[in-house]
Amino acid sequence: MTTTQVLPPQAPGKRRWYEKFVEEPLVPLGMGLTCVALLAASVQMRKGDRKKMNKFLRYRVYAQGLTVLAALGGTVYYGTERSKRAAEQRDAARFAREQQQAAREAAGLPPVVRTARPVTVKPITSEEDRPLRAKQSRNQAQMLKSDESQ
């Protein structure tokens, strides 16, 4: 028996964090363990106990490794799952379009044709460009005269 969880209304950022936490719970757990180990190491450093400090720093490295592995594993696992979901959605949309097309044909309506927007290209020799080209020509002529005089 599966239960659905009703989320309380929250800000979008909080909801996203909650969804990510539910989706990949090992990543925040590893982050928390890393912080705890680092804080414990800093406490031991203040006390002057080098052995315990080094032990907690090793725990921090292990916790960071767990976090990285959890993030990579979640990315691989949920990445393939997301691509499967996207493929299913594309297939469902294609099926719906085909059903609509069949319904239109059965009703005797013309098929819906998808076309690209026409692209308008401004010609190079427009009236707006002529003054600019004339000015460029004058500048080039002046540069040639100055080069010849030297």
N, C-alpha and C positions, 0 to 999 in steps of 0.2 A: 504494500500500500504506500503510495507516494503522497506527500503532503506538499502543498504549495505555500510558500511563505509570502505574506503580504508585507511589503515594505512601508514604513511610515513615510509621509511626504518629507523630502529633504531637499537640500540644495543640490544641483546637478553634480558638483564636485564631490560632495560627500557620497552621493549615490554611486558615482563611478568608483570611488575608493572602496566602497562596500562590495560592489560587484566584483572588482578585481580581487579583493580579499577572499570572497567566497569561491571565485574561480581558481585561484592559485594560493591556497592558505600557507604553503611552506615558505613563500618569499617573505611576507611580513613577519612570520615566526623567526626566520633566519636573521632578519634585520633586528628584531628585538633581542635575540640572543647575542648578536654582535655588540649591540649597545650595552647590554648587561655585562658582558665580558670586559668591554673596554672600561666601563665605570668601575668594575671590581679591580681591574688592573691599576687604575689611577688611585683608588683607595689604598691598595697595597703599596704603591709607590710612595704615597704620603707617609705611610706607617714605616717605610724603610725595609719591608720584607721583600727582598729581590726574588727569592725562589717562587713565592706565591704570585708575584707580579708577572714573572715570566710564564708561569703556568696559565694565568688568565689571558695573557697575550696570545699564547698558543690556542686557547679556546676561542679567542676572537678570530684567529685565522681559520680555524675549523668552521666556525659559524659563517664566516664570509664565504668559504668554499661551498657550504651547504646552500647558502642563498644564491650563489651564482649557478650552481647545478640545478636548483629548483626553478630559477628563472629560465634557464636554457631548456630544461625539460618541459616546462609549461609552454614555452614558445613553440617548441616542436609539436607537442601533443595538441595544443589548442589551435595552432596554425593549420594543421591538417584538418582538424575538425571544422574550423571556420571555412576553409576552402571547400570542404564537402557541403557545408550549409549553403555557401554561395552558389555552388553548382546545382544544388537542389532548387534554389530560388530561381536560377536562370531557366532550368527545365520547366518549372511550374509556370513561369511567365511565358515561355515559348508555347507551352501547351494551351494556356489561356488565349494567346493570340491566334493559334490555330483553330481553337473552338469558335472564337469570334468570327474568323474568316469563313469557317464552314457555315455558321449561322447566317452570315451576310449572303453567301452564295445560295443557301437554301431559300432565303427570302427574295432572291433575285436582285439584290443590290450589288453595285460594282465593288470590287475588292479595294481595300485600303492599301495604297502604295506609299511607302516611306521614301521620301526624296530628300536630298541634301539641299541646304540653302544655296541659292545662286551667289556667286562671289563676283563683286564688281571691282574691276581693276581700273584705276585712274590712269589715263594715258600720259605718257611722259611729255608729250608736246602740247600740254594744255596752255591756255592763255596766261594762267597765273605764274608759270615758270619762266616766261619769256623775259620779264624785267630782271629777274635774278640772273639768268644766263647772260643777258646783255651786260650787266654789272661785272660779272665774272670775266667776260671777254675784255672789257675795258681795263680791269685790273691786270690781266695777263699781258695786254698790250703795253701798259705802263711799265710792267716789270721787264719786258723785253727791251724797251727803250732805255731803261736805266742800265741794263746789262750791256747794251751796245755802247753806251757813252763811257763806260769804264774801261 
